[in-house]
Amino acid sequence: MGMMINEIEELLRPEVRKLVPYKANHMPQCITLDANENPFPWPEGMREKLFAANIPFNRYPDGMAEDLKQAIAEYVQLSPEGILVGNGSDELIQLLLLTFGGGGKSLVIHPPTFSMYQIAARLTSTAVLEVPLLEGLYLDVEKMLQAAQSPDVHVLIICNPNNPTGSLFPRQDILRLVKESGKIVVVDEAYAEFSGETLIPELANFPNLVILRTFSKAFGMAGLRLGYLLGQPGTIDLVNRVRAPFNVNSLSQKAGILALQYLTEYQKQIQSIKSETQKLYQGLSAVPGVKVYPTKANFILFKPEDADRWTRELLQRGFLVRNMGELPVLGRCLRISAGLPEENVELLKAIAEIKRL
């Protein structure tokens, strides 16, 4: 007689018992505005170049991703030694907590924020201290500094611009946390290409500052899972100790190198996405009874009278949006990212229709 599933469950790590798998909607027949992706196709010729690159898929990738790090180094104007590439930012968040967290150590986050920090904390046995955003939108610097005083706290994560609110926090607030916390401060800049603001120039001054960036958003590579971590070489070396040797595949490495050769074309896409986001912001702000939050990212958080009904009605009309559920202070909100110009026109029409129901 073999083992029963409930006996196998007895062998689970206690942290995993409480875990609920992350649900990502896959609805290819819908206009997907729920995942903050770049809706534009890759720049002309880039896909062809990638397929013509003749990558030897029977061989392991370059474990150190040297060529990709070189290309990123030129883009961010740092040395390659201060760069670590990962299988999306998700892997890098986990590596940071494996390096500095775990074993009952604590992480400080500012809800509402990106859900993966909490998930990675659970997986790595890192406790989580929550310091909610003031009014649901602004960094509570004093309370975060107080929380950081605890000897258990090793890491603070600040998402800037913040997902899901779109808020951009003042750099002096973040720098205060870097200077005064005495802990590792991770700034997640997944949406920095849209905000135009970055703390990269500050890395040289602070060994405890690390910055997360990604190819998933502005560069339209969400399907290839490619992120990178920036910091002082000594700090990056520490995180590199826990990285699996071939964590980024050859295709993603090559795609990242190519994307950075098409910066001018991507810049045009980014401008278009920014202006579309503003159009959506204005369109939503004109709808009575809807509260819209200002954004510096490629998505908008807003609060209709009935978030659940709106989610259903939009889905019926072919639009997938992110129902954020109950957010601290802000209540039940929806988040939408900017689609293609024609999709955004249709979306605003659909919203006008729902409003009339």
MISEMI-744393 format. One record per residue (C-alpha): residue in three letters; y, z, x. Coordinates in steps of 0.2 Angstrom, whole numbers, padded with zeros to 4 digits, always signed. Each point is the difference from the previous one (the first is absolute). Layout:
% residues N
ALAYZX;...
//
This chain:
% residues 357
MET+0000+0000+0000;GLY+0017-0005+0008;MET+0016+0009-0001;MET+0010+0000-0017;ILE+0018-0005+0000;ASN+0006+0018-0004;GLU-0009+0006+0016;ILE+0009-0013+0010;GLU+0016+0006-0007;GLU-0004+0017+0006;LEU+0002-0007+0018;LEU+0018-0007-0003;ARG+0014+0007+0010;PRO+0010+0012-0012;GLU+0016-0011+0003;VAL-0009-0016-0007;ARG-0006+0009-0015;LYS+0018+0001-0007;LEU+0004-0018+0004;VAL+0003-0013-0013;PRO-0001-0018+0007;TYR+0017-0009+0001;LYS+0000-0013-0014;ALA+0009-0016+0004;ASN+0001-0012-0015;HIS-0007-0017+0004;MET+0006-0012-0014;PRO+0002-0017+0008;GLN+0004-0008-0017;CYS+0016+0011-0002;ILE+0017-0001+0008;THR-0003+0015+0012;LEU+0016+0010+0002;ASP-0009+0017+0003;ALA-0003+0000+0019;ASN+0017-0004+0008;GLU-0007-0016+0008;ASN+0010-0015+0006;PRO-0003-0013-0014;PHE+0004-0015+0011;PRO-0013-0011+0009;TRP+0000+0001+0019;PRO+0013-0011+0008;GLU-0004-0019+0001;GLY-0013-0003+0014;MET-0005+0017+0004;ARG-0017+0000-0009;GLU-0004-0016+0008;LYS+0004+0007+0017;LEU-0011+0015-0003;PHE-0015-0010-0005;ALA+0003-0012+0015;ALA+0000+0015+0012;ASN-0019-0001+0002;ILE-0003+0018+0001;PRO-0017+0004+0006;PHE-0007+0011-0014;ASN-0016+0003+0008;ARG+0009+0010+0013;TYR+0008+0017-0002;PRO+0019+0000-0001;ASP+0011+0006+0014;GLY-0002+0019-0002;MET+0018+0003+0007;ALA+0008-0014-0010;GLU+0010-0004+0015;ASP+0008-0017-0006;LEU+0004+0007-0017;LYS+0008+0016+0008;GLN+0010-0012+0012;ALA+0006-0010-0016;ILE+0005+0016-0009;ALA+0008+0007+0016;GLU+0012-0015+0000;TYR+0003+0002-0019;VAL+0004+0019+0001;GLN+0008+0000+0017;LEU-0012+0013+0007;SER-0013+0000+0014;PRO-0018-0004-0005;GLU-0006+0017+0006;GLY+0010+0008-0014;ILE-0010-0010-0014;LEU-0017+0003-0008;VAL-0007-0012-0013;GLY-0010+0005-0014;ASN-0010-0007-0015;GLY+0015+0002-0012;SER+0011+0015+0001;ASP-0013+0009-0010;GLU-0011+0001+0016;LEU+0014+0006+0010;ILE+0005+0014-0012;GLN-0018+0006+0002;LEU+0000-0002+0019;LEU+0016+0010+0001;LEU-0008+0014-0010;LEU-0016-0001+0010;THR+0011+0002+0015;PHE+0012+0014-0005;GLY-0007+0007-0017;GLY-0017+0005-0005;GLY-0009+0017+0002;GLY+0012+0008-0014;LYS+0016-0006+0009;SER+0013-0005-0013;LEU+0010-0015-0004;VAL+0017+0000-0008;ILE+0004-0014-0013;HIS+0014-0002-0013;PRO-0007-0005-0017;PRO+0002-0012-0008;THR-0006-0011+0015;PHE-0014-0011+0005;SER-0017+0006-0006;MET-0009-0004+0016;TYR+0007+0014+0010;GLN-0008+0013-0012;ILE-0017-0010+0000;ALA+0000-0001+0019;ALA+0004+0019+0001;ARG-0015+0004-0011;LEU-0012-0012+0010;THR+0006+0009+0017;SER-0001+0018-0007;THR+0019+0001+0002;ALA+0009+0012-0012;VAL+0015-0007-0009;LEU+0017+0008-0003;GLU+0011-0008-0013;VAL+0019+0001+0001;PRO+0005-0010-0016;LEU+0015-0012+0002;LEU+0016+0008-0007;GLU+0003-0008-0018;GLY-0016-0010+0004;LEU+0011-0011+0012;TYR+0007+0009+0015;LEU-0007+0008+0015;ASP+0000+0019+0000;VAL+0003+0002+0018;GLU+0002+0019+0000;LYS-0016+0003-0009;MET-0009-0013+0011;LEU+0006+0009+0015;GLN-0005+0017-0007;ALA-0017-0007-0004;ALA-0001-0007+0018;GLN+0002+0018+0007;SER-0018+0004-0005;PRO-0011+0000+0016;ASP-0013-0009-0011;VAL+0011-0015-0003;HIS-0002-0014+0013;VAL+0006-0015-0008;LEU+0014-0006-0012;ILE+0000-0017-0009;ILE+0015-0008-0006;CYS-0001-0016-0010;ASN+0016-0010+0003;PRO+0005-0009-0011;ASN-0011+0011-0011;ASN-0015-0007-0010;PRO+0001+0002-0016;THR+0019+0004-0002;GLY+0007-0014+0012;SER+0012+0014+0007;LEU+0007-0002+0017;PHE+0002+0016+0009;PRO+0015+0003+0011;ARG-0005-0002+0018;GLN+0009+0016+0005;ASP-0011+0010-0012;ILE-0016-0007+0008;LEU+0007+0002+0018;ARG+0003+0018-0005;LEU-0018+0003-0004;VAL-0005-0009+0016;LYS+0012+0011+0011;GLU-0003+0017-0009;SER-0018+0000-0007;GLY-0009+0001+0017;LYS-0014-0011-0008;ILE-0006-0018-0001;VAL+0011-0009-0012;VAL-0007-0016-0007;VAL+0012-0012-0008;ASP-0009-0013-0011;GLU+0011-0016+0001;ALA-0011-0011-0010;TYR+0015-0007-0009;ALA+0013+0000+0014;GLU+0001-0019+0001;PHE+0008+0001-0018;SER+0011+0015+0004;GLY+0006-0006+0016;GLU+0000+0018+0007;THR-0012+0006+0013;LEU-0001+0015+0012;ILE-0009-0011+0014;PRO+0016+0002+0011;GLU-0003+0019+0000;LEU-0018+0000+0006;ALA+0006+0001+0018;ASN+0008+0017-0003;PHE-0014+0009-0009;PRO-0018+0001+0005;ASN-0004+0008-0017;LEU+0006-0015-0010;VAL-0012-0013-0005;ILE+0003-0015-0012;LEU-0012-0009-0011;ARG+0003-0019-0003;THR-0011-0013-0009;PHE-0003-0019-0002;SER-0005+0003-0018;LYS+0017+0000-0009;ALA+0014-0011+0008;PHE-0013-0011+0009;GLY-0011-0003-0015;MET-0016+0005+0009;ALA-0006+0014-0012;GLY-0017-0009-0001;LEU-0003+0001+0019;ARG+0003+0018+0003;LEU+0012+0002+0015;GLY+0011+0014+0004;TYR+0008+0007+0016;LEU+0006+0017+0007;LEU+0015+0002+0011;GLY+0004+0014+0011;GLN+0002+0006+0018;PRO-0015-0006+0011;GLY-0006+0018+0003;THR-0001+0003-0018;ILE-0008-0016-0004;ASP-0013+0003+0013;LEU-0005+0016-0009;VAL-0003-0009-0017;ASN-0009-0014+0010;ARG-0014+0013+0004;VAL-0006+0001-0018;ARG+0001-0019-0003;ALA-0016-0010-0003;PRO-0002-0013+0014;PHE+0002-0016-0010;ASN+0010+0007-0015;VAL+0009-0017-0003;ASN-0009-0016-0002;SER+0004-0016+0009;LEU+0006-0010-0015;SER+0013+0014-0004;GLN+0006+0001+0018;LYS+0003-0018+0001;ALA+0009-0001-0017;GLY+0012+0014+0005;ILE+0004-0009+0016;LEU+0003-0016-0010;ALA+0011+0009-0013;LEU+0012+0006+0013;GLN+0002-0018+0005;TYR+0007-0004-0017;LEU+0013+0013-0001;THR+0014-0012-0006;GLU-0011-0006-0015;TYR-0005+0018-0004;GLN+0018+0006+0001;LYS+0004-0013-0014;GLN-0014+0007-0011;ILE+0006+0018+0003;GLN+0018-0005-0005;SER-0007-0008-0016;ILE-0011+0015-0004;LYS+0016+0011+0003;SER+0010-0010-0012;GLU-0014-0001-0013;THR-0002+0019+0001;GLN+0019+0002-0004;LYS-0002-0012-0015;LEU-0014+0010-0007;TYR+0010+0016+0003;GLN+0015-0007-0009;GLY-0011-0007-0014;LEU-0009+0017-0002;SER+0016+0009+0000;ALA+0006-0010-0014;VAL-0014+0006-0011;PRO+0005+0015-0011;GLY-0010+0015+0002;VAL-0007-0004+0017;LYS+0004+0010+0015;VAL+0000-0011+0016;TYR+0000+0008+0018;PRO+0010-0009+0014;THR-0012-0008+0013;LYS+0001-0006+0018;ALA-0018-0007+0000;ASN-0008-0015-0009;PHE-0005+0011-0016;ILE+0009+0009-0013;LEU-0004+0017-0008;PHE+0005+0002-0018;LYS-0002+0011-0015;PRO-0002-0008-0017;GLU-0002+0011-0016;ASP-0019-0003+0000;ALA-0007-0004+0016;ASP-0018-0002-0006;ARG+0005-0011-0015;TRP+0010-0011+0012;THR-0015-0002+0012;ARG-0011-0006-0014;GLU+0013-0012-0007;LEU+0004-0007+0017;LEU-0019-0002+0004;GLN-0002-0009-0017;ARG+0013-0012+0006;GLY-0008-0003+0017;PHE+0010+0012+0011;LEU-0009+0013+0010;VAL+0012+0015+0004;ARG-0003+0017+0008;ASN+0000+0014-0012;MET+0005+0015+0011;GLY-0005+0013-0013;GLU+0009+0016+0000;LEU+0011+0001+0016;PRO+0008+0017+0006;VAL+0017+0002-0008;LEU+0002-0019-0006;GLY-0014+0000-0013;ARG-0010-0015-0006;CYS+0005-0015+0010;LEU-0005-0018+0004;ARG+0002-0009+0016;ILE+0001-0019+0002;SER+0002-0011+0015;ALA+0010-0016+0000;GLY-0010-0015-0004;LEU+0004-0019+0002;PRO+0017-0004-0008;GLU-0008-0008-0015;GLU-0012+0014-0002;ASN+0015+0012+0000;VAL+0009-0010-0014;GLU-0016+0001-0010;LEU-0002+0019+0003;LEU+0018+0003-0006;LYS-0004-0010-0016;ALA-0016+0010-0003;ILE+0010+0016+0002;ALA+0013-0006-0013;GLU-0014-0004-0012;ILE-0008+0017+0003;LYS+0016+0009-0003;ARG+0002-0009-0017;LEU-0017+0005-0006;
//
